[in-house]
Amino acid sequence: MTGSNIGQLNGKLSKDSLQELMRLYADDLFLFVRGIVHNNEVAEELVSDVFVRIWDSRDHFSAIQNVKSYLFITARNISISFIRKNKRPATVNLEEVDDYYFTPLENDEQELFDQNMLDRINQAVESLPAKCKMAFSLAKINGLKYKEIAEIMEISPLTVKNHIAYALEKICSEAGVSRKGNPIRRADLYFFLFFKNN
């Protein structure tokens, strides 16, 4: 979705369009912000702040090229500002966030994997370095493209690609799915990690 097709009136964001943005992105933004601040109530507050900020700058909304990226970048900035105000040192950036909360993955009705395998996958994700976990979460949970993740994390798309590749190797290793092993099982794992529930 881009700024040109969200239903602005005369280049401005309408109340209905803001509600649609909230419906589409509030949950994803909540998971992202909670990953940074590690607190549900604070995350809910900060996500509300994101939409307040969007509404306050609604006259300039039509200039936004990629609404989804813009929302995540705004959420990142608000989260970092919150950390700066409430923790020391006062100079904090995303690079200094030393842990990222990842919402554990769950099976749905198809249940591609048993609970033991799911626990191993989640354990592997949890053991990833913070930035790697964040990149993986933005790709898996939020369905963002590498370029969008790069903008949000302020890193290069190549670094995002490397984070995702590392995450996949770690998860495959922990899940006992090797490159030389069963290619169908590896395909099932990739499908589960990137296409289910997105």
N, C-alpha and C positions, 0 to 999 in steps of 0.2 A: 504494500500500500504506500502510495506517495502522497505528498502534500496536495497534489492536484486532483486527487480522486477521493478525498475524505469528506467531501460535502461542504466545503466552505461557501460562504456567501460573500461575493465581492472581495475575494482574497482573504477573508477573515475566517477564523474557526467559529462555527456555530455551537450552541449548547448541545444540540443533538449530536453533532460530530464529536464533541468532547466526550459525551456519554458513550458513543460507539468506540472511541479510542480506549476509554476505560474498560469497556467490556472485552475488547480484544487483547489488551496488553497488561492490565492490572495484575493478573496472576503471575505472568512471566516476570514482570518487574519485581513483584514481591519476592519471588524465589531468588532473583539476582541480588536484590538489596539484602535480604536475610543472609545470603551467603557471605556478604561483606560484614554486616553488623552483628550477626549471630543472635538476633533478638526479634521475635515475631511482632511484638507491639511496636517497637521502634521501626521495623521494616514497614509495617502498615502505615505509620505516620509519614515516613519518608516518601512512600509511594504516593500518598495523598499530596504531599508537597510537590512531587513531580507534576501532577496534573494541575495543581494551582499555578505553578510556574508556567506551564503550557497555556493555561487560560489567560494569565496576566500578559503574556506576549502574543496573544491571538492575532493581533493586527499584522504580525510578521510571519504567521504560520505558512502562508503560501510559498515562502522562500525555501522551506525545508525540502530537501531532495529525497531523503530517506527517513520517513517518520519513525520507523522501528528503531533504527540506529540512534536517531536523535533522542528518543525516549530513554534508551539504555544509557546513552552518554550523560543525559541529564540526571538519571538515577545514580550513575556512578559519581558524578560531581556532588550531588546532594549527600550521598553516603560518606564520601571522603570529608566533606565539610562537617558532617555530624561527628565523625571520628576526631577531626582536628579540635572541635569545640569541647569534646568530652574526654579526650585522652592526651597524654603527653608523649612525645614532643608535639608541638603545635604544627609542625611541618610534616604532613603525611600525604603520600600519594598512593596510587594503586599498587605501585611496585613494592611498597612497604607493608602491604597487607600480607601477614604471614600465615593466615589460614583462611580457607574458604569453605563454608558449609555447603555440602552437596546433599540435595534431597535424595534419599535412598530410592533406587529403582524398584518397581514392583511388577509382578506379573499381572496380566489381565486374564480374561476368560480363555484365551488360547494357550496360556501357560507353556511357552516355548522351553522353559527351564524349570527344574525342580527348585525347592527352597534352598537346598544346599548350594546349588550352582549360583543362585541369585545372591546368596550371602557372600559367596566368594567374589562375585563381580562387584558388589557394593564395597567389600573390604578392599579390593584392588583400587577402586576409585578413591576411597577415603585415604589411602596411603599415598596418593599422588601429591606432588608439590602444589602449593596454593594456586599459582598462576596456571599450571597445567590443568588442575581441577576446574578452575574458573573457565578456561577456554573450552574444556570438554563439556561442562555444564551448559555454556552458552550455545554450543553446537547441538548437544543432545536434548536438553530440556527446552531450550528456547528456539531451536531450529534455525539459528542464525548462520549466515554464510561466513566464510573465513574473512572476507574483506570487512564485513560488519563487525565481527569479533575484534579484528585488528584495530578498527576505529575506536571501539569501546575500551579496549585494554591499552590503547596507545602503544601498540607494537606492530611489527610488520606482518603481512599475511603469511610470509614464510615462517616466522616464529610461531604463528598460530598453527600452521600445518605441522610443524615439528612437535608442538605441544600435543596435538591430537594423535599424531603417529606414536608418540611415546605412551600416551594414555592407552591407546589400542593394544600396543605390545604388552604393556603391564597387565591390562585386563585379560588379554588372551592367555598370557602366561599363567596368571592366577587361576583362570578358569580351566586350564589344562587343554587349551585349544591351540595347537601349534600350526605353523604354516605348512608343515609337511604332513600334518594329520588329516582328519576328515574335512574336506573342503565344504561340505554341506553344513557341518556343525559350525564352522567359522562363518559361513554366510548367514546362518541363523543368528549368531552372536552379533554380527554387524547390523543385521536387520533390526534386532532387538534394541541395539544401542542407538541407532540413528533414524529409524523410520517408524517404529511403533510409538504410539501416543504423542506424536508430534503434530 
